[in-house]
Amino acid sequence: MSENGSTTGGPPSSNDAPVSDETRLAEERQRAADAEILTERGVDLCRKARWRDAIEPLKRATELAPNGGLAFYYLGDAYNHTDQLPVALLAFEAASRLLTDNWRALKGVGIVLDRMRRPQEAAAAYQKARDAHRR
């Protein structure tokens, strides 16, 4: 760090100023709002069976709000319907971690594992889905 407080060695810039808690909170709220809009767009596209079109908004929603289980669930569905099985599995697994009682996410894991010819793992995922559905 230079004498003037800059981390780049040059004159101080607005990037060197500490971000206030208010600013950080406002940015978090905006990311959450953007993620919600993108999730809604992706869900709508999935309901219209426009799987390829749904991927980008859902992917962006998961980047903005990595705890958004619904976006991961529908992203897994879109990837599954476009035969992108490895990333579909990752998305469904993320959804099942975030939405712990969502049996559909667990069923999605099973479906993809079945399609990947991993029957023992698929059977275990289906059993977890049945158990969650009973709760």
C-alpha positions in Angstrom: 0.0 0.0 0.0 1.3 3.5 -0.9 1.5 6.5 1.4 -1.8 7.8 0.1 -3.6 4.6 1.0 -3.9 3.3 -2.5 -3.5 -0.4 -3.0 -2.5 0.2 -6.7 0.4 2.6 -6.0 -1.4 5.4 -7.9 -3.6 8.2 -6.7 -6.6 7.2 -4.5 -9.6 6.2 -6.5 -13.2 5.5 -5.7 -12.3 1.7 -5.8 -10.1 2.2 -2.8 -12.8 3.7 -0.6 -14.4 1.3 1.9 -17.9 0.2 1.0 -20.4 1.2 3.6 -22.8 -1.3 5.2 -25.7 0.5 3.6 -24.2 0.3 0.2 -23.4 -3.4 0.6 -26.9 -4.1 1.9 -28.5 -2.2 -1.1 -26.3 -4.2 -3.5 -27.4 -7.5 -1.8 -31.0 -6.5 -2.1 -30.6 -5.6 -5.8 -28.8 -9.0 -6.5 -31.7 -10.8 -4.7 -34.3 -8.9 -6.7 -32.5 -9.5 -10.0 -32.1 -13.2 -9.1 -35.8 -13.4 -8.4 -36.8 -11.8 -11.7 -34.4 -14.1 -13.6 -35.7 -17.2 -11.8 -39.3 -16.2 -12.7 -38.3 -15.8 -16.3 -36.5 -19.1 -16.3 -39.4 -20.9 -14.7 -41.8 -19.4 -17.2 -39.6 -20.6 -20.1 -39.5 -24.1 -18.5 -43.3 -24.2 -18.3 -43.4 -23.4 -22.0 -40.9 -26.2 -22.7 -38.3 -23.7 -23.9 -35.6 -25.5 -22.1 -32.6 -24.0 -23.9 -33.8 -20.5 -23.5 -34.4 -21.1 -19.8 -30.8 -22.1 -19.0 -29.2 -18.6 -19.2 -31.5 -16.7 -16.9 -31.6 -19.6 -14.4 -27.8 -19.9 -14.5 -27.4 -16.2 -13.9 -30.0 -16.4 -11.0 -27.9 -19.1 -9.3 -24.8 -16.9 -9.7 -26.6 -13.9 -8.1 -28.3 -15.9 -5.4 -26.3 -19.1 -4.7 -28.8 -20.1 -2.0 -31.8 -19.9 -4.4 -32.9 -23.5 -4.5 -35.8 -23.0 -6.9 -33.5 -21.6 -9.6 -31.2 -24.6 -9.2 -34.2 -27.0 -9.4 -35.4 -25.5 -12.7 -31.9 -25.2 -14.0 -31.5 -29.0 -13.4 -34.8 -29.6 -15.2 -33.7 -27.5 -18.2 -30.3 -29.1 -18.4 -31.9 -32.6 -18.2 -34.3 -31.8 -21.0 -31.4 -30.6 -23.2 -29.4 -33.8 -22.4 -26.7 -32.0 -20.4 -26.7 -34.6 -17.8 -23.5 -33.9 -15.7 -24.6 -30.2 -15.1 -28.2 -31.3 -14.6 -27.0 -33.6 -11.8 -25.0 -30.8 -10.2 -28.0 -28.4 -10.3 -30.4 -31.0 -8.9 -27.9 -31.9 -6.2 -27.6 -28.2 -5.3 -31.4 -27.8 -5.2 -31.8 -30.9 -3.0 -29.2 -29.4 -0.5 -30.9 -26.0 -0.5 -34.5 -27.3 -0.5 -34.1 -30.2 2.0 -37.7 -31.3 2.0 -38.3 -30.9 -1.8 -38.8 -34.5 -3.0 -38.9 -33.3 -6.6 -35.3 -32.2 -6.5 -34.3 -35.6 -5.1 -36.4 -37.3 -7.8 -34.5 -35.1 -10.4 -31.2 -36.5 -9.0 -32.6 -40.0 -9.5 -33.8 -39.3 -13.0 -30.5 -38.0 -14.1 -28.6 -40.8 -12.5 -30.8 -43.3 -14.3 -30.1 -41.5 -17.6 -26.4 -41.7 -16.8 -26.7 -45.4 -16.3 -26.0 -45.3 -12.6 -28.9 -47.5 -11.3 -27.7 -48.1 -7.7 -27.2 -44.4 -7.1 -30.5 -43.6 -8.8 -32.4 -46.1 -6.6 -30.9 -44.4 -3.5 -32.0 -41.0 -4.8 -35.5 -42.2 -5.5 -35.7 -43.7 -2.0 -34.7 -40.3 -0.5 -37.3 -38.7 -2.7 -40.0 -41.1 -1.4 -38.9 -40.5 2.2 -39.1 -36.8 1.8 -42.5 -37.0 0.1 -43.9 -38.9 3.1 -42.8 -36.1 5.5 
